[in-house]
């Protein structure tokens, strides 16, 4: 009677594995209790007057209670693994439901952008060790709880996707580290103290310091890779066939951002033009950047524009898109919530229309100008251009006029400092980057497919 | 960070001012320069007050110009033990005071008497010396005004010409020309002989070759011959003598195999087509063959019978039964293949032609079969 459901949320091995996760988390927090006792000091606890004036209690006490709970969780999981049907410690439906309902590409994009903004605004708070530790604990608890859901486990536990979970932690850690060091240096600059890099000059020698570290890293990495290769089997599939595309068909994980971009653009744009612009744009950065500050040390305040622009392109537009493509895109490239069954027949209404159709049919109530069959190029061109005039004008405005308007308004200082050519390169790179979120929003808001749609010439924007 | 690095404009202005100062100075030999280093230092820092002093006067004064050479860096390190690089320091009163010192001292000795113009070489020499005088200035703060005697670089001795290079006249390689002629002629003979099947011509060509044959030539000829054969062999790989494509024309059975408003997946695996029988396109009852290639990026869509649409698993493009795109990023409808009723009454697909709706080609009567 242990297999009443086809896809059980909990199995013995899952519970057992989670027991070890909680045990590990307990050990980590036991260490944290020690650290907290040494560092954090006391706070006054009065419990609303129950304790009178209150007692001085070390902050570590909170962590001790938390670690104790984790230990209990670990013991429960490790001892209760033999009866998964009776086991009730799993992701509650009350939590799953709102997450499932709130899950759609719009919420995901807005959410990731909001996290990006908060990350910058709250950088002083979240880079403290305690805040970092709290975030790490929350994320591990969320993962551990979510694993008790069958569908979540199927997606996140897939050997293909494990490195992406690891990547998320790595990206999170290094972003945290950057902001921590920057906040420190920014405070030093504001107070007129020397920079961290000057005060603690950690200059070491290449030999032996660097070479030894490299050797150790090499050995460790090799060990990790070997263990990984043994534990997680390569997810091989059936032999490839030109007539059969797996559903969903996913690019290698590092290209999933591009694949998500392809949903909103013509392949020529998202596959050739924009990736080239990204590469060339990154190469152009040293020539565009006129800010000589922040050279050789961590800082955010002195390089606000550069850092936030880069991080916007990297975090919400690249990493978050990889996460979206990996975990949340299912069969037929439909969007699925993390706790949702990947139904091949999930029906999503995505009827898209082009801007020209929006203008002529919906706006003017007239049919599109039609190219008569057998027309020559010279006869075709005026009709097509008339049909797409709004989109063409819009794109021209976006790439030609808008930079000038920005030069006169928001980017005035930049324009003065950079000169015409450099400024234009910068403005166009910025606008190209912003074209992705703009196109995404247009798709979601008005089901817009292409701003300029000339399939006759394979030209769609 | 109030002091910025000298811009190109600053540097140009500096050089111009230096030129002017040099022109104004009395006739100067290198020796006289070393005797009066003040003029040099002056001409260096005089032109613009905005231009930073040539070298950081104190070790703490940081954001000045970057030290130009290893020598400078070493000197700076010896002077103070601080990093010579332009490390950013917020409060550098030392730098500010040093700058003022430099500008006040530099203002004085600019007005020198007019003198003859210097040649470019002399100017270059002067500039080098001015640079050479910089590192000592970086040492103690007191030395800002009184520069220690700069070491005038001794002139480089003239480079001796490599022996024999100038003297030896270019050898005329007389052998080469005649060799080339004979080789061409014999190659001509060989080719002609081969083409005409004339063994006499071949023999003549071979003999001519034989006359030229030295071991050296033979070795090179062998190398050329073998690499030529290899190249040809590699080129041959580009034209494998197999035909992997399935036939472009094939029969897909009689009309009655395809009921109205159905999509047949029968030929998808083998030929990459769907056979569609529908009356939804312009209200006409017709059969046509659609290529199972998404017009977005070329994945193979699936026909979903429940939803009555083709759906691509890669980016979510959707097409109606008629092949018209309606959702996702696909910019144009699926492509039709040629279709006709063959002489034996079977439907015959012709994959060698395609018909694109956006080009107005679906009106072509070879792109569908009308059912009556």
Contacts between the chains, C-beta under 8 A, distances in Angstrom:
chain1	res1	chain2	res2	distance
A	189	B	90	5.8
A	192	B	90	5.3
A	192	B	91	5.3
A	194	B	89	6.8
A	195	B	87	7.9
A	195	B	88	7.0
A	198	B	87	6.2
A	198	B	89	7.5
A	241	B	269	7.1
A	242	B	272	7.0
A	242	B	300	7.4
A	243	B	268	5.5
A	243	B	269	4.4
A	243	B	270	7.6
A	243	B	272	5.6
A	243	B	292	6.8
A	243	B	300	6.0
A	244	B	269	7.0
A	244	B	300	6.3
A	245	B	299	4.6
A	245	B	300	4.3
A	245	B	301	7.8
A	245	B	302	7.8
A	245	B	312	7.8
A	245	B	313	5.3
A	245	B	314	6.7
A	246	B	313	6.7
A	247	B	302	6.3
A	247	B	313	3.7
A	248	B	313	5.2
A	248	B	314	7.8
A	249	B	299	5.9
A	249	B	313	4.6
A	249	B	314	4.6
A	259	B	314	7.4
A	259	B	315	6.9
A	262	B	296	7.4
A	262	B	297	6.5
A	262	B	314	7.8
A	262	B	315	5.1
A	262	B	329	6.5
A	263	B	315	4.9
A	263	B	316	6.2
A	263	B	328	7.0
A	263	B	329	5.7
A	264	B	329	6.6
A	265	B	329	6.7
A	266	B	296	7.9
A	266	B	329	7.0
A	266	B	331	5.7
A	267	B	296	5.9
A	267	B	297	4.6
A	267	B	329	7.9
A	271	B	297	7.1
A	292	B	1	7.7
A	292	B	4	7.3
A	292	B	5	7.2
A	293	B	1	6.4
A	293	B	88	6.9
A	295	B	86	8.0
A	295	B	88	7.4
A	296	B	85	7.8
A	296	B	87	7.2
A	297	B	88	7.3
A	331	B	313	6.7
A	332	B	302	7.9
A	332	B	304	7.9
A	332	B	311	4.6
A	332	B	312	7.5
A	332	B	313	5.8
A	332	B	316	5.8
A	333	B	312	7.4
A	333	B	313	6.4
A	333	B	314	6.5
A	333	B	315	5.5
A	333	B	316	3.5
A	333	B	328	7.5
A	334	B	316	6.6
A	344	B	304	7.8
A	345	B	304	6.8
A	345	B	306	5.5
A	345	B	307	6.8
A	347	B	307	6.2
A	349	B	327	7.9
A	350	B	316	6.9
A	350	B	318	6.8
A	350	B	327	3.9
A	350	B	328	6.2
A	351	B	326	5.4
A	351	B	327	5.4
A	352	B	326	7.2
A	352	B	327	5.6
A	352	B	328	7.0
A	371	B	360	6.8
A	372	B	360	7.8
A	373	B	360	3.8
A	373	B	363	5.8
A	374	B	360	7.1
A	449	B	329	7.0
A	449	B	331	7.8
A	450	B	331	6.6
A	453	B	331	6.4
A	455	B	331	4.8
A	455	B	332	3.9
A	455	B	358	4.2
A	456	B	358	5.5
A	456	B	359	6.4
A	458	B	331	8.0
A	460	B	331	4.6
